[in-house]
């Protein structure tokens, strides 16, 4: 919200001025009646050094006052904070103690990870923060690390790998590279429309499909991984140490006797130095022993990053990802929940909101198909209402249609699927299933979503 000021650091004027600014911004959001999925109101940015205590008073007082200003007009859009410039135990303890007492706890907790030495401290910070919540009797908040990476770190792929690995392992909801760079460089990853070395690490991350996997670090060697069960592709990205090392991939019993492994590498580079493509270091067939393979990484570059792509020896089993879990999709005004009957142990429920653009509930699936054409989409669901329920269904911004869900044995019990058809374009498509959304007519009852499965007709 303080980015409404023209300069940084922010030039505080007065409380009357700030109150007018807050009211104007919130009213603009209320007037945007077809805009859904706003992440939240971040009340201030880096208040530990940008809040003017001389003119505005203490930040804790200012937080309470601003929180209440927003909530007078907007009772439902999440509030994000305190957005300190670094993790500090005492700051967070003081803030949460005061916010709990005032009834102004943020819906999403936020701080920044920008110091040179914090690339391997995220897990410690998250654990410490969770302990503060527990000590104060505060229910767990989603965590947003909405600025990370110091200027000296951002051109080093292995440091980015360390950040991402810890974000994934600790359950950080979202994290964003700090914007230190020239406009148009995609957070320092692209220069003159050419990729830098770190770009390829993020591309590997963005291409991960299916479900994220548990990864166990070894010293400074760390990374993150995914498994797409429909294609049988394991995708691992890692970095952070030097010398001769090895990465073990387990759980490959279903791949047959052998696995095909491709090892790629991207170097560090100044963000104004292009790296046209990662280097393929090897393509090797490995014998699977007790469901595992061990891949040596020789003379590892501790500044660069690496990718392992593992498939059965005959290659991926299908040309595209077919099953998409709802809990891995973009979930707006609904809840990710667990059930033993869900296909991956997780599902999305409480898809209940339909009153306005701030409260509408929907799930957006981003799918990637190799060829354009007609596809069948099977939706695995649960409906405990005892009667037929409906949701809105649209894709790529097109017209709405309706999906009907007959009753099932109960909530969280996924035994049924319904099917519908859609025409997709080659590449990425967005599919929305909604209880409420702009231009969507009334829907009946409620339904929970486990997954969708796409099949080319």
C-alpha positions in Angstrom: 0.0 0.0 0.0 2.8 2.6 0.7 3.9 2.3 -3.0 1.2 4.9 -3.5 3.9 7.3 -2.5 6.0 8.5 -5.5 9.4 7.9 -3.9 11.3 5.3 -1.9 12.0 5.4 1.0 8.4 6.6 1.4 7.8 10.2 2.2 5.2 10.3 5.0 3.0 13.4 4.9 0.4 13.0 7.7 -2.2 10.7 9.1 -4.9 12.5 7.3 -3.0 12.1 4.1 -2.4 8.4 4.7 -6.1 7.8 5.8 -7.2 9.3 2.5 -4.8 7.2 0.5 -5.9 4.0 2.3 -9.6 4.8 1.8 -9.0 5.6 -1.9 -7.2 2.3 -2.5 -9.7 0.2 -0.7 -12.6 1.8 -2.4 -11.0 1.2 -5.8 -10.8 -2.4 -4.9 -14.4 -2.5 -3.8 -15.4 -0.9 -7.1 -13.5 -3.5 -9.2 -16.4 -5.9 -9.1 -15.1 -8.3 -11.7 -11.5 -8.5 -10.3 -11.0 -11.8 -8.4 -8.1 -13.4 -6.7 -6.4 -10.3 -5.1 -3.8 -11.8 -2.8 -4.1 -9.3 -0.1 -3.4 -5.8 1.4 0.2 -5.4 2.4 -0.1 -2.6 4.8 3.5 -1.4 4.8 6.9 -2.4 3.3 10.0 -2.8 5.4 8.7 -0.7 8.3 11.9 -1.4 10.4 13.5 1.4 8.4 10.9 3.0 6.1 8.3 3.9 8.8 8.6 7.5 9.9 8.3 7.2 13.7 9.0 10.9 14.2 5.9 11.9 12.2 3.7 8.8 12.3 4.4 7.4 15.8 5.3 3.8 16.5 4.8 1.2 13.7 2.8 -1.1 16.0 0.4 1.7 16.6 0.4 2.4 12.9 -0.3 -1.2 12.0 -3.3 -1.3 14.3 -4.7 1.9 12.9 -4.2 1.0 9.3 -5.5 -2.5 9.8 -8.7 -1.1 11.2 -9.0 1.5 8.4 -8.9 -1.3 5.8 -11.3 -3.5 7.7 -13.9 -0.7 8.0 -14.5 -1.0 4.3 -13.2 -4.4 3.3 -13.9 -7.2 5.7 -12.6 -10.1 3.6 -9.5 -9.4 1.5 -6.5 -10.9 3.4 -4.1 -8.6 5.1 -0.4 -9.2 4.8 2.4 -8.2 7.1 4.5 -7.0 9.0 6.9 -7.3 6.0 10.1 -6.6 8.0 13.3 -6.2 5.9 14.8 -9.3 7.6 13.8 -12.0 10.0 14.2 -10.9 13.7 12.8 -13.0 16.5 12.1 -10.2 18.9 10.5 -8.0 16.2 8.1 -10.8 15.2 7.3 -11.6 18.9 6.6 -8.0 19.7 4.5 -7.5 16.6 2.4 -10.7 17.1 1.9 -10.1 20.8 0.5 -6.6 20.1 -1.5 -7.7 17.0 -3.2 -10.5 19.0 -4.1 -8.1 21.8 -5.5 -5.6 19.4 -7.4 -8.2 17.2 -5.3 -7.2 14.2 -3.4 -10.3 13.3 -2.4 -10.5 9.6 -4.0 -13.3 7.6 -0.6 -13.9 5.9 2.7 -13.4 7.7 5.5 -11.8 5.7 9.1 -10.9 6.0 12.1 -10.5 3.6 15.3 -12.6 3.3 17.8 -10.2 1.7 21.0 -10.5 3.8 24.0 -12.2 2.1 24.2 -14.9 4.7 20.5 -16.1 4.9 20.4 -18.4 1.9 20.8 -21.4 4.2 18.8 -20.0 7.2 15.2 -20.1 5.9 14.4 -23.4 7.6 15.6 -22.0 10.9 13.6 -18.8 10.5 10.4 -20.6 9.7 10.8 -23.0 12.6 11.5 -20.1 15.0 8.4 -18.2 13.6 6.2 -21.3 14.1 7.4 -21.6 17.7 6.4 -18.0 18.3 2.9 -18.7 16.9 2.6 -21.7 19.2 3.9 -19.8 22.3 1.2 -17.1 21.7 -1.6 -19.5 20.9 -1.9 -18.2 17.3 -3.2 -20.4 14.6 -0.6 -21.1 11.8 -0.5 -18.3 9.1 0.6 -18.8 5.5 4.1 -17.4 5.1 5.0 -15.0 2.2 8.7 -14.3 1.7 7.9 -11.5 -0.8 11.5 -10.4 -1.3 14.5 -12.7 -1.3 18.0 -12.6 -2.6 20.7 -9.9 -2.1 22.3 -8.1 -5.0 25.4 -10.2 -4.6 23.4 -13.5 -4.7 21.0 -13.1 -7.6 23.3 -14.1 -10.4 24.3 -17.3 -8.7 22.1 -20.3 -9.7 23.2 -22.4 -6.7 22.1 -19.8 -4.2 18.7 -19.6 -5.9 18.5 -23.4 -5.6 19.2 -23.2 -1.9 16.4 -20.6 -1.4 13.8 -22.6 -3.4 14.7 -25.9 -1.7 14.1 -24.4 1.7 10.9 -22.7 0.6 9.6 -26.0 -0.6 10.7 -28.0 2.4 9.4 -25.6 5.0 6.0 -25.0 3.3 6.5 -21.3 2.6 3.3 -20.4 0.6 5.0 -18.0 -1.8 8.3 -16.2 -2.4 9.4 -13.6 -4.9 12.8 -12.5 -6.1 13.6 -9.0 -5.0 13.3 -6.3 -7.7 16.8 -4.8 -7.8 17.2 -4.7 -11.5 16.5 -2.9 -14.7 12.9 -2.8 -15.9 12.1 -5.7 -18.3 14.8 -8.1 -17.0 12.3 -10.5 -15.2 13.9 -10.0 -11.8 17.4 -10.1 -13.3 16.9 -13.4 -15.2 16.8 -11.9 -18.7 18.8 -9.2 -20.5 17.9 -7.9 -24.0 15.5 -10.8 -24.3 18.3 -13.3 -23.7 18.5 -15.6 -20.6 21.2 -15.4 -18.0 22.5 -18.4 -16.2 20.0 -18.3 -13.3 17.1 -18.2 -15.8 17.6 -21.9 -16.6 17.2 -22.9 -12.9 13.9 -21.1 -12.7 12.8 -22.7 -16.0 13.6 -26.1 -14.6 11.5 -25.2 -11.6 8.6 -23.9 -13.7 8.6 -27.1 -15.8 8.2 -29.4 -12.8 4.9 -31.2 -13.0 2.9 -33.6 -10.9 3.8 -33.4 -7.2 6.8 -32.0 -5.4 9.0 -34.6 -3.7 10.8 -34.8 -0.3 14.5 -33.9 -0.7 17.1 -34.6 1.9 20.1 -32.2 1.7 23.7 -33.3 2.4 25.8 -30.5 3.8 25.6 -27.7 1.3 24.3 -29.9 -1.5 20.6 -29.2 -1.7 17.7 -29.0 -4.2 14.1 -29.7 -5.0 12.3 -32.3 -7.1 9.0 -33.3 -8.7 7.4 -36.5 -10.0 4.8 -36.6 -12.7 3.2 -40.1 -12.3 1.3 -39.9 -15.6 4.5 -39.6 -17.7 6.9 -41.2 -15.2 9.3 -38.2 -15.1 11.4 -37.3 -12.1 12.8 -33.8 -12.3 15.5 -32.8 -9.9 17.3 -29.4 -9.6 20.2 -28.9 -7.2 23.5 -27.1 -6.4 25.6 -25.6 -3.7 28.8 -27.5 -3.2 32.0 -28.5 -5.1 34.1 -31.5 -5.9 32.8 -35.0 -6.6 29.4 -35.8 -5.2 26.3 -37.9 -5.9 22.5 -37.6 -6.0 20.4 -40.6 -5.1 16.8 -41.0 -6.5 14.6 -43.5 -4.7 11.1 -44.9 -5.4 11.8 -46.0 -8.9 10.5 -49.5 -8.7 7.7 -48.8 -11.2 10.2 -47.7 -13.8 11.4 -51.2 -14.7 14.9 -52.6 -14.6 16.6 -49.5 -16.0 16.3 -45.7 -16.0 17.3 -43.1 -18.6 19.1 -40.1 -16.8 19.9 -36.7 -18.4 22.3 -34.4 -16.4 22.2 -30.7 -17.3 24.2 -27.8 -16.0 23.8 -24.0 -16.0 26.7 -21.7 -15.0 26.7 -18.5 -13.0 26.7 -15.5 -15.1 26.4 -11.7 -14.7 22.8 -10.9 -15.5 23.9 -9.0 -18.6 25.7 -12.0 -19.9 23.6 -14.4 -21.9 23.6 -18.2 -21.4 21.9 -19.4 -24.6 21.1 -22.9 -23.2 22.1 -25.2 -20.4 24.8 -27.7 -21.1 23.9 -31.4 -21.3 26.7 -33.2 -19.4 25.5 -36.7 -19.9 22.7 -39.0 -21.0 23.2 -42.4 -19.3 21.3 -45.6 -18.7 21.3 -46.7 -15.0 20.3 -50.1 -13.6 17.7 -49.6 -10.9 18.7 -51.4 -7.7 16.2 -51.8 -4.9 14.1 -49.0 -6.5 17.0 -46.5 -6.5 19.8 -45.1 -8.7 22.8 -43.1 -7.6 24.1 -40.5 -10.1 27.7 -39.1 -9.7 28.2 -35.4 -10.1 31.9 -35.0 -10.9 33.9 -31.8 -10.3 30.8 -30.0 -9.3 30.7 -26.2 -9.7 29.5 -24.8 -6.4 28.1 -21.6 -8.1 26.2 -23.3 -10.9 23.1 -25.4 -10.8 22.3 -28.9 -12.1 19.2 -30.8 -13.3 18.5 -34.5 -13.4 15.7 -35.8 -15.6 14.9 -39.4 -14.9 12.5 -41.6 -16.9 12.1 -45.3 -17.7 14.7 -46.4 -20.1 12.1 -46.4 -22.9 11.2 -42.7 -22.2 8.2 -41.0 -20.7 5.0 -43.2 -20.8 2.8 -40.5 -22.2 3.3 -37.3 -24.3 1.8 -34.9 -21.7 0.8 -34.7 -18.1 -2.7 -36.1 -17.8 -3.6 -35.9 -14.1 -3.6 -32.6 -12.2 -4.2 -32.5 -8.5 -6.5 -29.8 -7.2 -4.3 -29.1 -4.2 -1.5 -28.2 -6.6 -3.6 -25.7 -8.5 -4.3 -22.1 -7.8 -6.8 -22.1 -5.0 -8.8 -18.9 -4.3 -11.1 -18.5 -1.2 -11.1 -22.3 -0.6 -9.0 -24.7 1.5 -6.4 -27.4 0.8 -7.3 -30.4 3.0 -6.2 -34.0 3.5 -8.0 -37.3 3.0 -6.9 -40.9 2.7 -9.4 -41.4 -0.2 -7.9 -38.5 -2.2 -5.7 -39.6 -5.1 -2.6 -37.9 -3.7 -3.8 -37.6 -0.1 -4.9 -34.0 -0.6 -7.9 -32.2 -2.1 -9.6 -28.8 -2.2 -12.8 -28.1 -0.1 -14.7 -25.2 1.3 -15.3 -23.9 -2.2 -18.2 -22.0 -0.9 -17.9 -18.2 -1.7 -20.1 -16.6 -4.4 -21.2 -13.3 -3.0 -18.7 -10.8 -4.7 -15.3 -10.6 -6.4 -13.5 -10.5 -3.1 -15.1 -13.7 -1.8 -15.7 -15.8 -4.9 -14.3 -19.4 -4.6 -12.6 -21.1 -7.5 -9.8 -23.4 -8.5 -7.6 -22.7 -11.6 -5.8 -25.5 -13.2 -2.9 -24.6 -15.5 -2.5 -27.5 -18.0 0.0 -28.0 -20.8 -0.9 -30.1 -23.8 1.2 -30.8 -26.9 -1.5 -30.5 -29.5 -4.6 -28.5 -30.0 -8.0 -30.2 -30.1 -10.8 -31.8 -28.2 -10.1 -33.3 -24.8 -12.2 -35.2 -22.3 -11.8 -33.9 -18.7 -12.7 -36.3 -15.9 -13.3 -34.5 -12.5 -12.8 -36.5 -9.4 -15.0 -35.0 -6.7 -17.0 -35.4 -3.5 -20.5 -34.1 -2.8 -21.9 -34.7 0.7 -25.0 -32.6 0.2 -27.3 -35.6 -0.6 -28.4 -33.9 -3.8 -27.0 -32.8 -7.2 -24.6 -29.9 -6.9 -23.2 -27.7 -9.7 -20.1 -25.6 -10.3 -19.2 -23.2 -13.1 -16.7 -24.4 -15.7 -14.7 -22.2 -18.1 -11.3 -22.2 -19.7 -9.0 -19.7 -21.3 -11.4 -16.8 -20.4 -14.2 -18.3 -22.4 -17.9 -18.7 -21.7 -19.3 -20.4 -18.7 -20.9 -23.8 -18.7 -22.1 -26.0 -15.8 -20.7 -29.2 -14.3 -23.2 -31.3 -12.3 -22.0 -33.5 -9.4 -24.3 -36.3 -8.2 -24.1 -37.0 -4.4 -21.3 -39.2 -3.0 -21.0 -41.1 0.2 -19.8 -38.0 2.1 -17.4 -35.1 2.3 -13.8 -36.0 1.7 -14.8 -39.3 0.1 -13.6 -39.5 -3.5 -15.1 -42.4 -5.3 -16.9 -40.7 -8.2 -15.9 -38.8 -11.4 -17.9 -36.8 -13.9 -16.7 -35.9 -17.4 -17.0 -33.0 -19.7 -15.3 -32.0 -22.9 -13.3 -28.9 -23.9 -11.2 -27.7 -26.8 -7.7 -26.7 -25.8 -4.9 -24.9 -27.6 -1.4 -26.3 -27.9 0.7 -25.3 -24.9 -0.7 -23.8 -21.7 -4.4 -23.5 -20.9 -6.2 -22.3 -17.7 -9.3 -24.3 -16.6 -11.5 -22.8 -13.9 -14.0 -24.7 -11.7 -15.9 -22.2 -9.5 -18.7 -21.8 -7.0 -18.6 -18.1 -7.7 -16.8 -15.9 -10.3 -17.5 -12.8 -12.3 -20.2 -13.3 -15.0 -21.1 -16.8 -13.5 -24.7 -17.4 -12.8 -26.1 -19.1 -9.7 -24.7 -22.5 -8.8 -26.3 -25.1 -6.5 -25.0 -26.9 -3.5 -21.3 -27.6 -2.9 -18.6 -29.9 -4.2 -15.0 -30.8 -3.3 -12.3 -31.3 -5.9 -9.6 -34.1 -5.9 -8.2 -34.0 -9.4 -8.8 -33.6 -13.1 -7.6 -36.0 -15.8 -7.3 -34.9 -19.4 -7.5 -37.4 -22.3 -7.1 -36.4 -26.0 -10.2 -37.4 -28.0 
